[in-house]
Amino acid sequence: MFIVKYFDIETESHGEVYYDYDKACNRKRILKQKYGVKDITIEEIGTWDKSTSIAIRWGIEDVKLRAEETKGLKLTDQQCLKVLKGIHKTHDADIGINWTTIDCGIENFLDD
């Protein structure tokens, strides 16, 4: 979970809005572009305790490499992110995310 904190001197408004990271970034962009707010921070709350848990991360570079190796495709960062989001949305926790699920995610992206 993330908090968007801002303070606008002209309107004397400030706020804390709770969003996932993508929505927090979008909110920050809107506050800057539409309302001219300059001092905006995004803070993560509820972070992982690294002493008691693990996190395995897959990134756009993994998808790029796999798409090129298996399909001969050169995907953009934005396309790779769409693949990752699709995998995240539909993955099976019993299987996890692996090269096979990355391959399936690429196929699903290409089918759309």
C-alpha positions in Angstrom: 0.0 0.0 0.0 1.2 3.5 -0.8 0.4 7.0 0.5 0.5 10.0 -1.7 1.3 13.1 0.4 1.1 16.6 -1.0 0.8 20.2 0.1 -0.3 23.0 -2.1 0.6 26.5 -0.7 -1.9 28.3 -2.9 -5.0 26.3 -1.8 -3.5 25.3 1.5 -4.7 21.8 0.8 -2.9 18.6 1.6 -3.8 15.0 1.6 -3.0 11.4 2.1 -4.5 9.1 -0.5 -4.0 5.3 -0.3 -3.5 3.5 -3.6 -1.5 0.6 -5.1 1.8 1.9 -6.7 0.4 2.4 -10.2 -2.5 4.4 -9.0 -0.2 6.4 -6.7 2.0 7.3 -9.6 -1.0 8.3 -11.7 -2.4 10.4 -8.9 1.0 12.2 -8.5 1.1 12.9 -12.3 -2.5 14.3 -12.2 -1.7 16.5 -9.1 1.4 17.9 -10.9 -0.1 18.4 -14.4 -3.7 19.3 -13.7 -3.3 21.1 -10.4 0.3 22.3 -10.5 1.2 20.8 -7.1 4.9 20.6 -6.8 5.8 18.9 -3.5 4.5 15.4 -3.7 5.9 12.3 -2.2 4.9 8.6 -2.4 5.6 6.5 0.6 5.2 2.7 0.8 3.6 1.3 3.9 3.3 -2.3 5.0 6.6 -3.2 3.5 8.1 -6.7 3.7 10.1 -7.6 6.8 13.2 -9.0 5.1 14.2 -10.9 8.3 11.0 -13.1 8.2 10.0 -13.3 4.6 11.2 -13.5 1.0 10.1 -12.0 -2.3 11.0 -13.2 -5.7 10.7 -10.6 -8.4 10.4 -10.9 -12.2 11.0 -7.8 -14.3 10.6 -6.5 -17.8 14.2 -7.6 -18.7 13.2 -11.2 -17.9 10.2 -10.9 -20.3 12.3 -9.2 -23.0 15.0 -11.8 -22.9 12.5 -14.7 -23.0 10.5 -13.2 -25.8 13.6 -12.7 -27.9 15.0 -16.2 -27.1 11.8 -18.2 -27.6 9.9 -16.1 -30.2 12.5 -13.9 -31.8 10.5 -10.8 -30.7 11.7 -7.5 -29.5 9.1 -6.2 -27.0 9.1 -2.7 -25.6 9.2 -2.0 -21.9 5.5 -1.1 -22.0 4.6 -4.4 -23.7 6.7 -6.4 -21.2 5.0 -4.6 -18.3 1.6 -5.6 -19.8 2.8 -9.2 -20.0 3.9 -9.1 -16.4 0.6 -7.5 -15.2 -1.3 -10.2 -17.1 0.8 -13.0 -15.4 0.3 -11.4 -12.0 -3.4 -11.1 -12.5 -3.9 -14.7 -13.6 -1.1 -16.7 -11.9 -1.8 -19.8 -9.9 -0.1 -19.7 -6.4 0.3 -23.4 -6.4 2.5 -23.2 -9.5 4.1 -19.8 -9.0 5.7 -17.8 -11.8 8.4 -19.5 -13.8 9.7 -19.5 -17.4 6.7 -21.6 -18.6 4.2 -19.0 -17.1 6.3 -16.2 -18.6 6.0 -18.0 -22.0 2.2 -18.3 -21.5 2.0 -14.7 -20.5 3.8 -13.7 -23.7 1.4 -15.9 -25.8 -1.6 -14.4 -24.1 -0.3 -10.9 -24.8 0.2 -11.7 -28.5 -3.3 -13.2 -28.7 -4.9 -10.0 -27.4 
